[in-house]
Amino acid sequence: MSSAQANAVRATAAPETAEPMVDVREVRKVYRRDAEELTVLDGIDLQVPAGEFVALMGPSGSGKTTLLNLIAGIDRPTSGQVIVAGTDVARLSESELAKWRSRSVGFIFQFYNLIPVLRAVENVELPLLLTRLSKKERRERALTALKVVGLADRSGHYPRQLSGGQEQRVAIARAIVGDPSVLVADEPTGDLDAKSAEDILALMETLNREFKKTIVMVTHDPRAASRAHVQHHLEKGVLKGD
Amino acid sequence: MKFLPFVLKHLRRNWIRTLSTVLAMAVCIFLFCTLQTILASINGMLESSSATRLISRNAVSLVFNLPLSYGARIAAVPGVKRVATTSWFGGSLPAKKEGKAEEGSETTTDWSQFFPNMAVDADPYFAMYPEFEIPPDQYKAFKEDLQGAVIGRKLANKFNWKVGDHFFLESFIPPYRKKSGPFEFTVRAIFDTDAVKHPNTDTGLMLFHYKYLYEGTGQHISAGTYNIEIDDPSQAGAVSKAIDAQFENSDAQTHTETEQAFAASFIAMAGNLAFLLNSIGLAVSFTILLVTANTMSMAVRERRTEIAVLKTLGFSSMHVMGLIVAEAIALGAIGGGLGLSGSQGLMYVLTHAPGIKDMLAGIGLSELHLKPAIAALGFSVALGLGFAAGFVPAMNAYRARITDMLRTV
């Protein structure tokens, strides 16, 4: 996708004037090991408008996954603000953050991370266990999510009975079942063959286009990144721009 | 409850490990409940003893008897109310039902029908055991018949004996055997007891005239023990001392103690049973705690990524901790349930298997059954062990950071 096309999509998906869905301000992340300090993110500023599909690229150790984890609320910045869907994530307590994650963020892992003892539909249903929905409602929603990713006929299969691409689809269904505001994906095609990767990217595009999901994706793969509307490059903890 | 299927599914993740842990837990609870039941039965036996009753036996060992002349001398000790000569007969029903064996022939003993039986001085003995409730007319008939026997209700029911029935007993103790064959008895009285006032009183025993034994054996026997009733229970120590002092310089020194202490020392002939049984229970429980803790640690360790995923999906640390503890408790509950069933099954076999049940009844353990309190305690121990085993891994999962766990492969 060209830059002009990306800008066009951005314009239709979210007006520039709207408050960004993800607003990262002056974020630093420093890891301390004994006396040594390792700065992984150094003054990052990033705004992702609602409905945007953003790719974060960069070499290993550049801080992509760390930034993604901060956006997903599974890590906290050393300083700065991470505001996602209007909530300053860093200000929340552990339990508030857990609740917030269950409502606001869907996470797609590189290695799918499905629970092997649960069937596909049960894996998708898992986040809904934290809601007040009845068993029937949970099951209906899980099946709907599986339908969206094209795996309704595999709902009773265990992860070991599915291909890598199908497992990732189930993982995506699990990520969207709670209807989160933001989807974050950490190298979602990194463990897949070209055909499956293509299918997964097409699915993510559909989620972005038709379901208006804001997606932040970390990837090494330029082809995968090209499917995003905007690409950001990180190097040594610093954002280099589109 | 909506998390229960999730917890149970995790138990099925590694069948062999789950099964071995559950079995280990089951063995632990089985042993715990079985040993505690035996201890409770023994304690019940001891509790049925009265504080106003003493027993004087040969100081060397219960195996040796005391001279018959001691009875009158003990009765003369201040504080002693009455004295009864008592001898544990050790009789069992001969396999040859007709009873009297031919002269010189060996009579086969039927051990499977064994029950406690004692020769006693009727009047003083029954006077000091008011818990044995005998109808007066039956007691009168018993007193008038030298071959008469008083049997407990349980024993009567067991053999379907009624007043007037005859039976034969042959002792395994050589001095209590006679060449002419087994002793013949006639049921003259059946005693009951108030189960509310005296819940531990055994009605599975039989009592008969000491005089019958004495004369039947050619007046060669002496007294097994002396049962003594005292006026004041608080003086039990002083009276015991005074009795033993009387025979300090004799060939057959006495050792006098309360009925409870006597029963306890009788049981303690097999060693310090309570200590032994409790030690075994404790050692097994501790071992199972380690086994289960190890299982849970391994289970949690290999699921670090899944725990991270759960937390990422929005499960709080408390949720995750609860799921792990619940899994460990479920292991404990399943193992505990199996252990309880096993213990209950063993009790049933012991109290119903021919031979074994009578042998147990012979040593006063006829009421061997898993009491609800012990079952509840055993199950609580299982749940407690499960909780203790799961707590540390659960705490680790509680504290672990998502990003750290996701990094672990």
Interface residues (C-beta under 8 A of the other chain):
Chain A: N69 A72 I74 D75 E94 S95 A98 K99 W100 R101 S102 R103 F107 F109 N113 I115 P116 V117 L118 E122 L126 P127 L129 L130 K135 R174 G178
Chain B: K2 F3 F6 K9 H10 R12 R13 T305 E306 A308 V309 L310 K311 T312 L313 G314 F315 S316 S317 M318 H319 R401 I402 T403 L406
